[in-house]
Amino acid sequence: MAFLQGILPYIQLALSFLLVVGILMQQSDASLGAVFGGGNDAGGGSRTRRGMEQTLFNATIAIAILFVLSVVVGLLL
């Protein structure tokens, strides 16, 4: 248990860094104007992710789940 308590903050730090990088690398079709209600797209258009974008999306979800699990483990220790 002491080993896990000592290494868990480093695991969480690495996962949080990977999560931020994964989120920032995802492509966004929305411009800054769309955030405030403007933009060219009247509806919330959706598109299909393919290839590397799909892999990055799934990896980001997996990293987020691992991060949440590491936080729960940290709270239980």
Contact map, one row per residue, 1 for C-alpha under 8 A:
11111000000000000000000000000000000000000000000000000000000000000000000000001
11111100000000000000000000000000000000000000000000000000000000000000000000000
11111110000000000000000000000000000000000000000000000000000000000000000000000
11111111000000000000000000000000000000000000000000000000000000000000000000000
11111111100000000000000000000000000000000000000000000000000000000000000001001
01111111100000000000000000000000000000000000000000000000000000000000000000000
00111111111000000000000000000000000000000000000000000000000000000000000000000
00011111111100000000000000000000000000000000000000000000000000000000010001000
00001111111110000000000000000000000000000000000000000000000000000000000000000
00000011111111000000000000000000000000000000000000000000000000000000000000000
00000011111111100000000000000000000000000000000000000000000000000000010000000
00000001111111110000000000000000000000000000000000000000000000000010011000000
00000000111111111000000000000000000000000000000000000000000000000000000000000
00000000011111111100000000000000000000000000000000000000000000000000000000000
00000000001111111110000000000000000000000000000000000000000000110110000000000
00000000000111111111000000000000000000000000000000000000000000000010000000000
00000000000011111111100000000000000000000000000000000000000000000000000000000
00000000000001111111110000000000000000000000000000000000000000100000000000000
00000000000000111111111000000000000000000000000000000000000100110000000000000
00000000000000011111111100000000000000000000000000000000000000000000000000000
00000000000000001111111110000000000000000000000000000000000000000000000000000
00000000000000000111111111000000000000000000000000000001101100000000000000000
00000000000000000011111111000000000000000000000000000000000100000000000000000
00000000000000000001111111100000000000000000000000000000000000000000000000000
00000000000000000000111111100000000000000000000000000000000000000000000000000
00000000000000000000011111110000000000000000000000001001100000000000000000000
00000000000000000000000111111000000000000000000000001000000000000000000000000
00000000000000000000000001111110000000000000000000000000000000000000000000000
00000000000000000000000000111110000000000000000000000000000000000000000000000
00000000000000000000000000011111111000100000000000000000000000000000000000000
00000000000000000000000000011111111000100000000000000000000000000000000000000
00000000000000000000000000000111111100000000000000000000000000000000000000000
00000000000000000000000000000111111111100000000000000000000000000000000000000
00000000000000000000000000000111111111110000000000000000000000000000000000000
00000000000000000000000000000111111111000000000000000000000000000000000000000
00000000000000000000000000000001111111000000000000000000000000000000000000000
00000000000000000000000000000000111111100000000000000000000000000000000000000
00000000000000000000000000000000111111110000000000000000000000000000000000000
00000000000000000000000000000110110011111100000000000000000000000000000000000
00000000000000000000000000000000010001111100000000000000000000000000000000000
00000000000000000000000000000000000000111111100000000000000000000000000000000
00000000000000000000000000000000000000111111000000000000000000000000000000000
00000000000000000000000000000000000000001111100000000000000000000000000000000
00000000000000000000000000000000000000001111110000000000000000000000000000000
00000000000000000000000000000000000000001011111000000000000000000000000000000
00000000000000000000000000000000000000000001111100000000000000000000000000000
00000000000000000000000000000000000000000000111110000000000000000000000000000
00000000000000000000000000000000000000000000011111000000000000000000000000000
00000000000000000000000000000000000000000000001111101100000000000000000000000
00000000000000000000000000000000000000000000000111111100000000000000000000000
00000000000000000000000000000000000000000000000011111110000000000000000000000
00000000000000000000000000000000000000000000000001111111000000000000000000000
00000000000000000000000001100000000000000000000011111111100000000000000000000
00000000000000000000000000000000000000000000000011111111110000000000000000000
00000000000000000000000000000000000000000000000000111111111000000000000000000
00000000000000000000010001000000000000000000000000011111111100000000000000000
00000000000000000000010001000000000000000000000000001111111110000000000000000
00000000000000000000000000000000000000000000000000000111111111000000000000000
00000000000000000000010000000000000000000000000000000011111111100000000000000
00000000000000000010011000000000000000000000000000000001111111110000000000000
00000000000000000000000000000000000000000000000000000000111111111000000000000
00000000000000000000000000000000000000000000000000000000011111111100000000000
00000000000000100110000000000000000000000000000000000000001111111110000000000
00000000000000100010000000000000000000000000000000000000000111111111000000000
00000000000000000000000000000000000000000000000000000000000011111111100000000
00000000000000100000000000000000000000000000000000000000000001111111110000000
00000000000100110000000000000000000000000000000000000000000000111111111000000
00000000000000000000000000000000000000000000000000000000000000011111111100000
00000000000000000000000000000000000000000000000000000000000000001111111110000
00000001001100000000000000000000000000000000000000000000000000000111111111000
00000000000100000000000000000000000000000000000000000000000000000011111111100
00000000000000000000000000000000000000000000000000000000000000000001111111110
00000000000000000000000000000000000000000000000000000000000000000000111111111
00001001000000000000000000000000000000000000000000000000000000000000011111111
00000000000000000000000000000000000000000000000000000000000000000000001111111
00000000000000000000000000000000000000000000000000000000000000000000000111111
10001000000000000000000000000000000000000000000000000000000000000000000011111
